[in-house]
Amino acid sequence: MEGSKAIAEIINKKNSSKTLLQQTGIDKRIKLKDMKKTWEFTRTSSMLFRYIECLFYIIISCTDSLTYAAMIFSMYTNAGLITMFYPLAVFGYALLDEVRPKYQFWNTVMAYSMFVLVFKFIFSVEFFREIVLHGSVHYVVSLLKVGIVDYSTFGEMLAYFLPELLIIALLMLNEIKLKLLGLYW
């Protein structure tokens, strides 16, 4: 209240030779370096750096949508019973939640993605591949379309693991964002 009264008095003086900041003396007491957010906004730097920084903030602001897209991408690339959880989680719960999914949802998706990644890795090891993907078990696995595939090259195997790795990376980024914003709990 005192500050608004002081400003009203200064405005009523109608000293037109000085600006309002000069009349109040705020420009001498507060420096641009003291106002962190204002200094960050007005700092001089390369435009390319500013565009990259802006792109990073855009990506950070929509990590939940990118995670949903990665979950659908996982179902698209490695369709099977293993990845059926992802579209059910996205369309059955996450998009129907009022504001945003709670941290339990993100923890469940993280645990499931880690399980799928470990499961795929174990069955890509030669010893387990010989046991599981040959004989009568191979017939049952092919009928059920579980999502276990025998890839021979490293590039094919990397493409096989990539959707779950992408989901885990985006989930960690989303968790960091929510914790920094104070919205995680």
Sequence and secondary structure as in RCSB ss.txt:
>XXXX:A:sequence
MEGSKAIAEIINKKNSSKTLLQQTGIDKRIKLKDMKKTWEFTRTSSMLFRYIECLFYIIISCTDSLTYAAMIFSM
YTNAGLITMFYPLAVFGYALLDEVRPKYQFWNTVMAYSMFVLVFKFIFSVEFFREIVLHGSVHYVVSLLKVGIVD
YSTFGEMLAYFLPELLIIALLMLNEIKLKLLGLYW
>XXXX:A:secstr
 HHHHHHHHHHHHT TTS HHHHHTHHHH  GGG HHHHHHH    HHHHHHHHHHHHHHHTHHHHHHHHHHHHH
HHS SSGGGHHHHHHHHTGGGSSSS  HHHHHHHHHHHHHHHHHHHHHHSHHHHHHHSSTHHHHHHHHHT S   
  SHHHHHHHHHHHHHHHHHHHHHHHHHHHHT   
